[in-house]
């Protein structure tokens, strides 16, 4: 009988400890991390929308292509944001005639919203241009022909026309709401947060019920 009493008492304590552990290790809200950098996009001749570049700006381009750069905040969930302006080659290069031995490439550089700008910096206006470069030119050639760039030792693009001033792809706290986030995704996060808040209360309630039931049982046994 004494052994059964100890077993019940041990079980009660264990159950309570498990529930307390569930409460202690419940996920807490923390800032979502991401990176701030220059996203690279492309549009092939006659394309009407941007495609995220699958390689660096080293692919040979053809006449009629459009290159896009967009200063973005991104992580595994939120992709880099393409330039706001469409890759309209006809409009971008309307005043640039064809030239022998050269190709015309449209260029759109979007400096991103103020919400992701580095401290004490203001995003410049979007650059819309048509660049005349030699045949077989790459995205790097187009960018260097049109603007001043800053790269790190590895060749990573850090700044365009002095923006940003000094950083290069830093880790940041992601903005709470981004242009990419849909209302459905936000609702899912809210529902998940509510569930995480409710679960510890349920665990505590169960622990309390178990403790009371076992205490009553143990008291009866003593009698």
Residue frames as qw, qx, qy, qz and C-alpha x, y, z in Angstrom:
[[0.000, 0.885, 0.466, 0.000, 0.00, 0.00, 0.00],
 [0.312, -0.781, 0.106, 0.530, 2.83, 2.37, 0.86],
 [0.409, -0.122, 0.604, 0.673, 4.45, 1.62, -2.50],
 [0.206, 0.630, 0.661, 0.352, 1.18, 2.38, -4.34],
 [0.158, -0.919, -0.252, 0.258, 0.89, 5.64, -2.42],
 [0.366, -0.583, 0.342, 0.640, 4.42, 6.64, -3.45],
 [0.376, 0.191, 0.701, 0.575, 3.73, 5.66, -7.08],
 [0.093, 0.817, 0.549, 0.150, 0.60, 7.82, -7.19],
 [0.258, -0.879, -0.030, 0.399, 2.40, 10.71, -5.55],
 [0.427, -0.329, 0.517, 0.664, 5.31, 10.41, -7.99],
 [0.310, 0.461, 0.697, 0.454, 2.92, 10.28, -10.93],
 [0.025, -0.919, -0.386, 0.079, 1.15, 13.44, -9.76],
 [0.321, -0.758, 0.202, 0.530, 4.40, 15.36, -9.37],
 [0.435, -0.063, 0.651, 0.619, 5.63, 14.15, -12.76],
 [0.242, 0.675, 0.641, 0.273, 2.41, 15.21, -14.48],
 [0.113, -0.950, -0.176, 0.231, 2.62, 18.67, -12.95],
 [0.410, -0.567, 0.400, 0.592, 6.28, 19.05, -13.92],
 [0.424, 0.244, 0.690, 0.533, 5.52, 18.05, -17.51],
 [0.122, 0.852, 0.490, 0.139, 2.79, 20.68, -17.76],
 [0.268, -0.880, 0.054, 0.388, 5.04, 23.33, -16.23],
 [0.482, -0.252, 0.561, 0.624, 7.70, 22.41, -18.78],
 [0.342, 0.564, 0.641, 0.392, 5.16, 22.86, -21.58],
 [0.047, -0.964, -0.256, 0.063, 4.42, 26.34, -20.27],
 [0.438, -0.714, 0.256, 0.482, 8.07, 27.27, -19.77],
 [0.397, -0.194, 0.640, 0.628, 9.12, 26.25, -23.27],
 [0.434, 0.740, 0.512, -0.057, 6.14, 27.68, -25.16],
 [0.519, 0.315, 0.247, 0.755, 7.50, 29.68, -28.12],
 [0.123, -0.733, -0.264, 0.615, 7.82, 33.38, -27.41],
 [0.474, 0.853, 0.208, 0.072, 7.33, 36.16, -29.90],
 [0.498, -0.513, 0.282, 0.640, 10.59, 37.43, -31.39],
 [0.322, 0.736, -0.216, -0.556, 11.61, 39.52, -34.36],
 [0.891, 0.324, 0.299, 0.112, 11.79, 37.64, -37.65],
 [0.357, -0.608, 0.417, 0.574, 15.27, 37.91, -39.15],
 [0.731, 0.614, 0.276, 0.108, 16.18, 38.50, -42.76],
 [0.560, -0.211, 0.251, 0.761, 18.76, 40.20, -44.97],
 [0.269, 0.887, 0.133, -0.350, 18.83, 43.59, -46.71],
 [0.471, -0.268, 0.593, 0.596, 20.52, 43.50, -50.10],
 [0.361, 0.456, -0.327, -0.745, 20.21, 44.17, -53.83],
 [0.713, 0.231, 0.652, -0.113, 17.82, 41.70, -55.48],
 [0.007, -0.382, 0.620, 0.685, 18.58, 40.91, -59.10],
 [0.631, 0.448, 0.563, -0.290, 15.85, 40.41, -61.72],
 [0.134, -0.226, 0.653, 0.710, 15.73, 39.91, -65.47],
 [0.643, 0.531, 0.371, -0.409, 13.28, 40.06, -68.35],
 [0.508, 0.008, 0.667, 0.545, 14.08, 38.46, -71.67],
 [0.100, 0.095, -0.377, -0.916, 13.17, 40.24, -74.95],
 [0.447, -0.262, -0.534, -0.668, 9.37, 40.69, -75.30],
 [0.387, -0.341, -0.796, 0.316, 8.75, 39.58, -71.69],
 [0.230, -0.685, -0.211, -0.659, 6.21, 41.61, -69.72],
 [0.695, -0.695, -0.005, -0.185, 7.12, 40.57, -66.17],
 [0.011, -0.736, 0.647, -0.196, 10.21, 40.18, -64.00],
 [0.946, -0.089, -0.312, 0.025, 11.88, 36.88, -63.22],
 [0.535, -0.770, 0.343, 0.056, 14.24, 36.46, -60.28],
 [0.473, 0.660, -0.583, -0.043, 17.70, 35.80, -61.70],
 [0.976, -0.213, -0.033, -0.025, 18.88, 32.26, -61.07],
 [0.787, 0.053, -0.067, 0.611, 22.54, 33.24, -61.52],
 [0.287, -0.636, -0.052, 0.714, 24.65, 36.32, -60.93],
 [0.406, 0.845, 0.052, -0.343, 24.91, 39.12, -63.53],
 [0.304, -0.505, 0.684, 0.429, 27.40, 37.15, -65.62],
 [0.600, 0.379, 0.696, 0.107, 25.05, 35.77, -68.30],
 [0.179, -0.052, 0.448, 0.874, 25.45, 37.18, -71.82],
 [0.335, 0.573, 0.461, -0.589, 22.53, 39.40, -72.80],
 [0.356, 0.344, 0.655, 0.570, 20.78, 40.06, -76.10],
 [0.082, -0.108, -0.136, -0.981, 19.22, 43.14, -77.63],
 [0.531, -0.388, -0.424, -0.622, 15.80, 43.78, -76.08],
 [0.604, -0.308, -0.671, 0.300, 16.56, 42.36, -72.63],
 [0.248, -0.789, 0.057, -0.559, 15.83, 44.34, -69.46],
 [0.531, 0.027, -0.666, 0.523, 17.88, 44.18, -66.24],
 [0.437, -0.742, -0.174, -0.478, 16.32, 44.96, -62.87],
 [0.431, 0.080, -0.647, 0.624, 17.83, 45.68, -59.46],
 [0.473, -0.678, -0.251, -0.504, 15.75, 46.19, -56.34],
 [0.076, 0.358, -0.680, 0.636, 16.93, 46.99, -52.81],
 [0.724, -0.318, -0.433, -0.432, 14.98, 44.46, -50.74],
 [0.373, -0.405, 0.701, -0.453, 14.49, 42.83, -47.35],
 [0.800, 0.130, -0.465, -0.358, 14.22, 39.09, -47.73],
 [0.393, -0.393, 0.797, -0.237, 14.38, 35.73, -45.94],
 [0.110, -0.003, 0.977, 0.184, 13.31, 32.11, -46.51],
 [0.236, 0.570, 0.747, -0.248, 9.63, 33.09, -46.32],
 [0.256, 0.887, 0.176, -0.343, 9.61, 36.51, -47.96],
 [0.734, 0.257, 0.303, 0.551, 11.35, 36.71, -51.35],
 [0.242, -0.286, 0.116, 0.920, 13.13, 39.78, -52.67],
 [0.373, 0.729, 0.425, -0.385, 10.74, 42.32, -54.17],
 [0.555, 0.335, 0.443, 0.619, 11.08, 42.98, -57.93],
 [0.103, -0.071, 0.051, 0.991, 11.25, 46.58, -59.21],
 [0.333, 0.522, 0.527, -0.583, 7.93, 48.43, -59.12],
 [0.415, 0.606, -0.258, -0.627, 8.27, 49.49, -62.76],
 [0.914, 0.236, 0.323, -0.067, 7.54, 46.88, -65.41],
 [0.505, -0.333, 0.553, 0.573, 10.33, 45.71, -67.77],
 [0.546, 0.759, 0.322, -0.147, 9.01, 47.71, -70.72],
 [0.601, -0.151, 0.384, 0.684, 11.90, 47.67, -73.18],
 [0.312, 0.632, 0.486, 0.517, 9.98, 49.60, -75.86],
 [0.192, -0.958, -0.176, -0.124, 9.46, 52.52, -73.50],
 [0.633, -0.648, 0.175, 0.386, 12.89, 52.38, -71.86],
 [0.504, -0.221, 0.506, 0.664, 14.78, 52.32, -75.15],
 [0.434, 0.777, 0.454, -0.040, 12.38, 54.35, -77.30],
 [0.166, 0.970, -0.137, -0.112, 14.99, 57.09, -77.82],
 [0.394, -0.585, 0.661, 0.257, 18.01, 54.78, -78.23],
 [0.761, 0.502, -0.236, -0.337, 18.50, 53.62, -81.83],
 [0.969, -0.048, 0.164, 0.180, 20.23, 50.38, -82.74],
 [0.030, 0.867, -0.466, -0.175, 23.97, 50.58, -83.26],
 [0.821, 0.390, -0.417, -0.016, 26.26, 48.34, -85.27],
 [0.558, 0.262, -0.672, 0.412, 28.12, 45.84, -83.08],
 [0.088, -0.163, 0.592, -0.784, 26.18, 46.81, -79.97],
 [0.301, -0.469, -0.818, -0.146, 23.01, 45.80, -78.12],
 [0.277, -0.469, 0.096, -0.833, 20.41, 47.83, -76.23],
 [0.444, -0.276, -0.818, 0.239, 19.47, 46.70, -72.73],
 [0.360, -0.734, -0.166, -0.551, 16.80, 48.31, -70.58],
 [0.429, 0.047, -0.662, 0.613, 17.76, 49.01, -66.96],
 [0.475, -0.700, -0.215, -0.489, 15.49, 49.56, -63.94],
 [0.430, 0.081, -0.655, 0.616, 16.99, 50.26, -60.50],
 [0.494, -0.698, -0.286, -0.432, 14.57, 50.54, -57.59],
 [0.207, 0.444, -0.599, 0.633, 16.04, 51.71, -54.29],
 [0.390, -0.306, -0.841, 0.216, 13.32, 50.17, -52.14],
 [0.326, -0.805, -0.363, -0.338, 10.84, 51.66, -49.65],
 [0.066, -0.702, 0.388, -0.594, 11.76, 53.90, -46.71],
 [0.831, -0.445, 0.095, -0.319, 10.63, 51.14, -44.33],
 [0.960, -0.091, 0.037, 0.263, 13.76, 49.09, -45.05],
 [0.391, 0.799, -0.221, 0.399, 16.21, 51.96, -45.55],
 [0.647, -0.064, -0.461, 0.604, 19.34, 51.95, -43.35],
 [0.318, -0.773, -0.365, 0.411, 19.31, 54.41, -40.44],
 [0.107, -0.765, 0.071, 0.631, 19.58, 58.05, -41.48],
 [0.170, -0.152, 0.684, 0.693, 19.42, 57.22, -45.20],
 [0.556, 0.502, 0.267, -0.606, 16.75, 58.04, -47.76],
 [0.657, 0.208, 0.658, 0.305, 16.18, 55.89, -50.87],
 [0.004, 0.345, -0.357, -0.868, 16.97, 57.79, -54.13],
 [0.676, 0.418, 0.071, -0.602, 14.49, 57.95, -56.98],
 [0.846, 0.157, 0.502, 0.087, 14.14, 54.97, -59.31],
 [0.052, -0.549, 0.551, 0.627, 16.53, 54.89, -62.25],
 [0.762, 0.464, 0.441, -0.097, 14.99, 54.08, -65.64],
 [0.016, -0.724, 0.484, 0.491, 17.52, 53.84, -68.45],
 [0.913, 0.402, 0.072, -0.006, 18.55, 52.24, -71.73],
 [0.427, -0.682, 0.504, 0.314, 22.17, 51.15, -71.95],
 [0.757, 0.611, -0.212, -0.095, 24.08, 50.67, -75.18],
 [0.538, -0.587, 0.598, 0.091, 26.78, 48.03, -74.70],
 [0.214, 0.454, -0.785, -0.364, 28.91, 45.73, -76.83],
 [0.844, 0.006, -0.392, -0.365, 27.53, 42.39, -78.01],
 [0.768, -0.068, -0.599, 0.217, 27.82, 39.54, -75.52],
 [0.050, -0.476, 0.421, -0.770, 27.77, 42.02, -72.62],
 [0.407, -0.304, -0.833, 0.220, 26.69, 40.76, -69.21],
 [0.341, -0.837, -0.411, -0.123, 24.52, 42.24, -66.49],
 [0.582, -0.559, -0.048, 0.588, 27.67, 43.47, -64.76],
 [0.382, 0.114, 0.349, 0.848, 28.74, 45.29, -67.92],
 [0.090, -0.695, -0.500, -0.509, 25.34, 46.98, -68.20],
 [0.490, -0.804, -0.304, 0.146, 25.33, 48.09, -64.57],
 [0.575, -0.411, 0.087, 0.702, 28.91, 49.41, -64.67],
 [0.297, 0.301, 0.427, 0.799, 28.18, 51.33, -67.87],
 [0.183, -0.717, -0.464, -0.487, 25.19, 53.11, -66.36],
 [0.496, -0.829, -0.029, -0.256, 25.91, 53.77, -62.68],
 [0.136, 0.597, -0.681, 0.402, 28.58, 53.83, -59.98],
 [0.877, -0.298, -0.334, -0.176, 28.66, 50.61, -57.96],
 [0.200, -0.644, 0.654, -0.343, 30.31, 49.43, -54.75],
 [0.894, -0.001, -0.431, -0.125, 31.27, 45.78, -54.29],
 [0.661, -0.656, 0.361, -0.047, 32.83, 43.86, -51.42],
 [0.174, -0.589, 0.753, 0.237, 36.01, 41.78, -51.73],
 [0.515, 0.101, 0.850, 0.045, 34.05, 38.75, -52.96],
 [0.021, 0.099, 0.615, 0.782, 32.39, 40.78, -55.73],
 [0.038, -0.621, -0.773, 0.128, 28.98, 41.00, -54.02],
 [0.047, 0.575, 0.243, 0.780, 27.08, 44.12, -55.03],
 [0.310, -0.379, -0.602, 0.631, 26.80, 46.35, -51.97],
 [0.065, 0.688, 0.277, -0.667, 25.76, 49.78, -53.23],
 [0.418, 0.510, 0.522, 0.541, 24.49, 51.60, -56.31],
 [0.084, 0.716, 0.129, 0.681, 25.03, 55.34, -56.71],
 [0.062, 0.378, -0.521, 0.763, 26.16, 55.56, -53.08],
 [0.662, -0.252, 0.229, -0.668, 23.14, 53.74, -51.66],
 [0.535, -0.830, -0.148, 0.047, 23.42, 52.34, -49.12],
 [0.044, 0.931, -0.351, 0.090, 26.46, 54.26, -47.91],
 [0.015, -0.625, 0.767, -0.145, 28.49, 51.52, -46.25],
 [0.703, -0.135, 0.631, -0.298, 26.60, 48.33, -45.35],
 [0.393, 0.344, -0.734, -0.434, 26.65, 45.17, -47.44],
 [0.672, -0.117, -0.667, -0.298, 23.88, 42.58, -47.03],
 [0.082, -0.287, 0.712, -0.635, 23.42, 42.84, -43.24],
 [0.276, -0.394, -0.876, 0.022, 21.06, 40.70, -41.18],
 [0.197, -0.222, 0.106, -0.949, 18.06, 42.76, -40.06],
 [0.296, 0.322, 0.766, -0.470, 14.72, 42.51, -38.27],
 [0.105, 0.336, 0.728, 0.588, 12.17, 42.03, -41.03],
 [0.303, -0.126, 0.010, -0.945, 9.40, 44.66, -41.36],
 [0.422, 0.133, 0.755, -0.483, 6.17, 43.47, -39.69],
 [0.645, 0.586, 0.440, -0.216, 4.19, 43.92, -42.89],
 [0.243, -0.341, 0.574, 0.703, 5.73, 43.66, -46.35],
 [0.509, 0.372, -0.253, -0.734, 4.30, 44.08, -49.81],
 [0.381, 0.174, -0.876, -0.240, 4.68, 40.35, -50.31],
 [0.077, 0.105, 0.884, -0.449, 2.73, 39.31, -47.21],
 [0.347, -0.346, -0.603, -0.630, -0.86, 38.42, -48.05],
 [0.509, -0.411, 0.223, -0.723, -3.73, 38.90, -45.62],
 [0.931, -0.123, -0.275, -0.206, -4.21, 35.14, -45.46],
 [0.674, 0.207, -0.523, 0.479, -0.65, 34.62, -44.25],
 [0.058, -0.400, 0.398, -0.824, -1.11, 37.23, -41.55],
 [0.752, -0.311, -0.011, -0.582, -4.31, 35.58, -40.37],
 [0.897, 0.011, -0.433, 0.091, -2.52, 32.24, -40.13],
 [0.405, 0.297, -0.523, 0.688, 0.17, 33.80, -37.94],
 [0.372, -0.381, 0.248, -0.809, -2.46, 35.36, -35.68],
 [0.890, -0.196, -0.188, -0.367, -4.32, 32.06, -35.33],
 [0.779, 0.135, -0.508, 0.342, -1.07, 30.26, -34.54],
 [0.112, 0.379, -0.455, 0.798, -0.26, 32.86, -31.90],
 [0.640, -0.344, 0.097, -0.680, -3.67, 32.37, -30.27],
 [0.932, -0.061, -0.347, -0.084, -3.16, 28.59, -30.22],
 [0.581, 0.251, -0.531, 0.563, 0.24, 28.98, -28.57],
 [0.185, -0.388, 0.364, -0.826, -1.31, 31.18, -25.89],
 [0.795, -0.243, -0.038, -0.555, -4.15, 28.73, -25.20],
 [0.819, 0.124, -0.558, 0.056, -2.11, 25.51, -25.07],
 [0.270, 0.248, -0.676, 0.640, -0.24, 26.34, -21.83],
 [0.479, -0.213, 0.290, -0.801, -3.55, 27.16, -20.10],
 [0.886, -0.011, -0.291, -0.361, -4.99, 23.81, -21.16],
 [0.658, 0.211, -0.648, 0.320, -1.88, 22.03, -19.88],
 [0.020, -0.271, 0.564, -0.780, -2.09, 23.83, -16.55],
 [0.694, -0.156, 0.062, -0.700, -5.78, 22.97, -16.20],
 [0.877, 0.063, -0.461, -0.117, -5.10, 19.30, -16.85],
 [0.438, 0.258, -0.668, 0.543, -2.28, 19.29, -14.32],
 [0.303, -0.265, 0.404, -0.822, -4.54, 20.86, -11.70],
 [0.838, -0.085, -0.129, -0.524, -7.32, 18.32, -12.30],
 [0.792, 0.151, -0.576, 0.136, -4.88, 15.40, -12.07],
 [0.211, 0.297, -0.622, 0.694, -3.33, 16.75, -8.88],
 [0.519, -0.224, 0.268, -0.780, -6.73, 17.23, -7.22],
 [0.892, 0.000, -0.285, -0.351, -7.98, 13.81, -8.27],
 [0.696, 0.185, -0.619, 0.313, -4.87, 12.06, -7.00],
 [0.024, -0.322, 0.538, -0.779, -4.89, 14.04, -3.77],
 [0.717, -0.185, 0.099, -0.664, -8.47, 12.94, -3.11],
 [0.898, 0.091, -0.417, -0.108, -7.60, 9.34, -3.97],
 [0.470, 0.291, -0.647, 0.526, -4.56, 9.37, -1.71],
 [0.307, -0.315, 0.414, -0.797, -6.60, 10.87, 1.16],
 [0.861, -0.102, -0.090, -0.490, -9.20, 8.12, 0.80],
 [0.786, 0.205, -0.560, 0.164, -6.49, 5.47, 0.85],
 [0.142, 0.357, -0.612, 0.692, -5.14, 6.88, 4.10],
 [0.609, -0.238, 0.249, -0.715, -8.57, 6.59, 5.68]]
